[in-house]
């Protein structure tokens, strides 16, 4: 299973809350898509239906020597930030003010893992959705009598929750390694198998997300961006030309939306 974070979007550059807010890819991302090729022929490609991830999934599909099934789903979307969508991303807030008052001022800070903006999702909600995605898009394929290659193009926060959900199904997995902080178009590869025999997982009855089978999960590559080596010079030139864009808050935003939740 290969998870791929989407290319850089225009909202990534603006540093706003952009979970379900659909934003096209930047020119740099469009250039990077050309390098998003793989020597692997995928048997299935799944993608978030949001434009930035869908376009990235399409780039993977276009690089295939044959045409595998290509499925988009809302279950693979980024965390939904509710009323904060489109507003600036904030670290420091005025002291001693309740969240409701901050919202009225258009201030939307990073929230604890179990909290959510009105009309949005918490990270715990995303974790549950990731488990549902595994039940629908990954576990059924584990009954195949031969190795299958699955690609999932999605978003930084969602992918970090998806990998965490995958590892929770392996009682022997290491929990002291972070698989978050993903760069744009970075891919993470996991080799997954079942520890027990699956009983008719491809039957008509849906898989119970609360009773997913124990797995063996081996993370082979993390946050790999070898395909972007040729773009490194362009990145350096951009940062030299616009050093004001590289400050602590924006660096923190990169980490947050790459899956390194701060709270």
C-alpha positions in Angstrom: 0.0 0.0 0.0 1.4 3.4 -1.0 -0.1 6.6 0.4 0.7 9.8 -1.4 0.1 13.3 -0.1 -1.3 15.7 -2.7 0.8 18.3 -4.5 1.1 21.8 -3.2 -2.2 23.7 -3.5 -2.8 27.4 -3.7 -4.2 27.3 -0.2 -1.0 25.7 1.1 0.7 28.9 0.0 -1.9 31.1 1.6 -1.6 29.3 5.0 -5.3 29.1 5.6 -7.5 26.3 7.1 -8.4 24.4 3.9 -9.7 21.0 4.8 -12.7 20.5 2.5 -12.2 23.9 0.8 -11.3 22.9 -2.7 -8.2 24.6 -4.1 -6.3 23.9 -7.3 -2.7 23.0 -7.4 0.0 25.6 -7.6 2.3 25.9 -10.7 5.1 24.3 -8.7 2.9 21.3 -7.9 1.8 21.0 -11.6 5.5 20.8 -12.4 6.1 18.3 -9.7 3.3 16.1 -10.9 5.4 15.3 -14.0 7.9 13.6 -11.7 5.3 11.7 -9.7 6.0 8.4 -11.5 6.5 5.0 -10.1 8.0 1.7 -11.3 5.1 0.0 -9.6 2.0 -1.0 -11.6 -0.9 -0.5 -9.2 -3.8 -2.8 -9.1 -6.1 -0.2 -7.5 -5.9 3.6 -7.1 -8.0 5.3 -4.5 -8.2 9.1 -4.1 -9.9 11.8 -2.1 -12.4 13.6 -4.3 -11.0 17.0 -3.4 -9.3 18.6 -6.4 -5.7 18.8 -5.0 -5.7 15.0 -4.2 -7.7 13.9 -7.2 -5.3 15.6 -9.6 -2.4 14.0 -7.8 -4.1 10.6 -8.1 -4.7 11.3 -11.8 -1.0 11.9 -12.2 -0.3 8.5 -10.7 -2.9 6.9 -13.0 -1.4 8.6 -16.0 2.0 7.2 -15.2 0.7 3.6 -15.3 1.5 1.3 -18.2 -2.0 -0.2 -17.8 -5.2 1.3 -16.5 -6.2 0.1 -13.0 -9.6 0.9 -11.3 -9.6 4.5 -10.2 -12.0 5.3 -7.3 -12.6 8.7 -5.6 -14.2 8.9 -2.1 -15.2 11.5 0.4 -13.9 9.1 3.1 -10.3 10.0 2.0 -10.8 13.7 2.4 -8.8 15.9 4.7 -10.1 16.9 8.1 -13.0 19.3 7.9 -12.4 22.5 9.7 -16.0 23.8 9.7 -16.4 27.5 10.1 -12.6 28.0 10.1 -12.3 26.9 6.4 -10.7 29.6 4.4 -9.6 31.7 7.4 -5.9 32.2 8.4 -4.1 29.5 10.4 -3.2 30.9 13.8 -0.7 29.7 16.5 -0.8 32.4 19.1 -4.1 33.9 20.3 -5.0 36.7 22.6 -5.0 35.5 26.2 -8.1 34.8 28.4 -10.6 34.9 25.6 -13.1 32.0 25.0 -13.0 30.3 21.7 -16.5 31.7 20.8 -15.1 35.2 21.1 -12.1 34.4 19.0 -14.3 33.0 16.3 -16.2 36.2 16.2 -12.9 38.1 15.6 -12.0 35.7 12.8 -9.3 34.0 14.9 -9.1 30.2 14.5 -6.3 28.6 16.5 -5.1 25.0 16.5 -7.4 22.9 18.7 -6.8 19.9 20.9 -7.1 16.5 19.2 -10.6 15.8 20.5 -11.9 19.3 19.8 -13.4 20.7 16.6 -14.5 23.9 15.0 -18.3 24.3 14.7 -19.6 22.2 11.8 -16.2 20.6 11.5 -14.4 17.4 12.5 -11.9 16.6 15.3 -8.8 14.5 14.7 -10.6 11.8 16.6 -13.4 12.0 14.0 -10.8 11.7 11.2 -9.2 8.7 12.9 -12.6 7.0 12.9 -13.1 7.8 9.2 -9.6 6.4 8.5 -10.7 3.1 10.1 -13.7 3.1 7.8 -11.5 3.7 4.8 -9.3 0.8 5.7 -12.4 -1.4 6.0 -13.6 -0.4 2.6 -10.4 0.1 0.5 -7.7 -2.0 2.0 -8.8 -5.0 4.1 -11.0 -6.6 1.4 -7.9 -6.9 -0.9 -6.0 -8.8 1.7 -7.8 -12.0 0.9 -6.2 -12.1 -2.6 -4.1 -15.1 -3.3 -1.4 -12.9 -4.8 0.3 -9.6 -3.9 -1.6 -6.5 -4.8 -0.4 -2.9 -5.0 -2.7 -0.2 -3.8 -2.2 3.5 -4.1 -4.1 6.1 -2.0 -3.7 9.8 -2.7 -5.0 11.9 0.1 -4.0 14.7 2.6 -1.4 15.1 5.3 -3.6 14.9 8.4 -5.7 12.1 6.9 -2.8 10.0 5.9 -1.2 10.3 9.3 -4.4 9.1 10.8 -4.7 6.3 8.2 -1.2 5.0 9.0 -1.9 5.2 12.7 -5.1 3.3 12.3 -3.2 0.7 10.2 -0.6 0.3 12.9 -3.2 -0.1 15.6 -4.3 -3.3 13.8 -0.8 -4.8 14.3 -0.3 -5.6 18.0 3.4 -6.1 17.2 4.0 -2.8 15.5 6.4 -0.2 16.8 4.7 2.9 18.2 7.7 5.0 18.9 8.2 6.2 15.3 6.4 9.1 13.7 5.0 8.7 10.3 3.7 12.3 10.1 4.9 15.6 8.9 4.5 14.7 5.2 5.7 16.9 2.4 3.7 17.6 -0.6 3.6 14.6 -3.0 5.6 12.6 -0.4 4.8 8.9 -0.4 4.9 6.3 2.4 4.9 2.6 1.7 3.5 -0.2 3.9 3.5 -3.9 3.3 0.3 -5.3 4.9 -0.9 -8.8 5.4 -3.4 -10.5 7.7 -2.4 -12.5 10.8 -5.5 -14.7 10.6 -7.6 -16.1 7.8 -10.2 -13.7 6.5 -13.7 -15.2 6.3 -15.2 -14.1 3.0 -14.1 -10.5 3.1 -15.2 -10.0 -0.5 -18.8 -11.2 0.2 -21.9 -9.1 0.2 -21.8 -8.3 3.9 -19.7 -5.1 4.7 -16.7 -5.5 6.9 -17.4 -4.5 10.5 -15.1 -1.5 11.1 -15.2 -2.3 14.9 -13.9 -5.8 14.3 -11.1 -5.4 11.7 -8.7 -8.3 11.6 -5.2 -8.2 13.2 -2.6 -7.3 10.6 1.1 -7.5 10.1 2.2 -4.0 9.0 5.8 -3.3 7.8 6.5 0.4 7.0 9.1 0.4 4.3 9.5 4.0 3.2 8.4 7.2 4.9 7.9 10.7 3.5 9.8 9.8 0.4 10.3 12.7 -2.1 13.0 11.3 -4.3 10.9 12.1 -7.3 11.3 15.8 -6.5 15.1 15.9 -6.4 15.2 17.7 -9.7 12.9 20.4 -8.2 15.2 21.1 -5.2 17.1 23.8 -7.0 13.8 25.6 -7.8 12.8 25.4 -4.1 16.0 26.9 -2.9 15.8 29.7 -5.4 12.2 30.4 -4.2 13.3 30.5 -0.6 16.2 32.8 -1.4 14.0 35.1 -3.3 11.3 35.2 -0.7 12.9 34.6 2.8 9.9 36.4 4.5 7.8 33.3 3.6 9.9 31.1 5.8 9.0 32.0 9.3 8.2 30.0 12.4 4.5 30.1 11.9 4.5 29.0 8.3 7.0 26.3 9.1 4.7 25.1 11.9 1.8 25.2 9.4 3.7 23.0 7.0 4.2 20.4 9.8 0.6 20.6 11.0 -1.0 20.1 7.6 1.6 17.4 6.8 0.1 15.4 9.7 2.1 16.7 12.7 -0.8 17.9 14.8 0.5 20.3 17.4 -2.2 20.0 20.0 
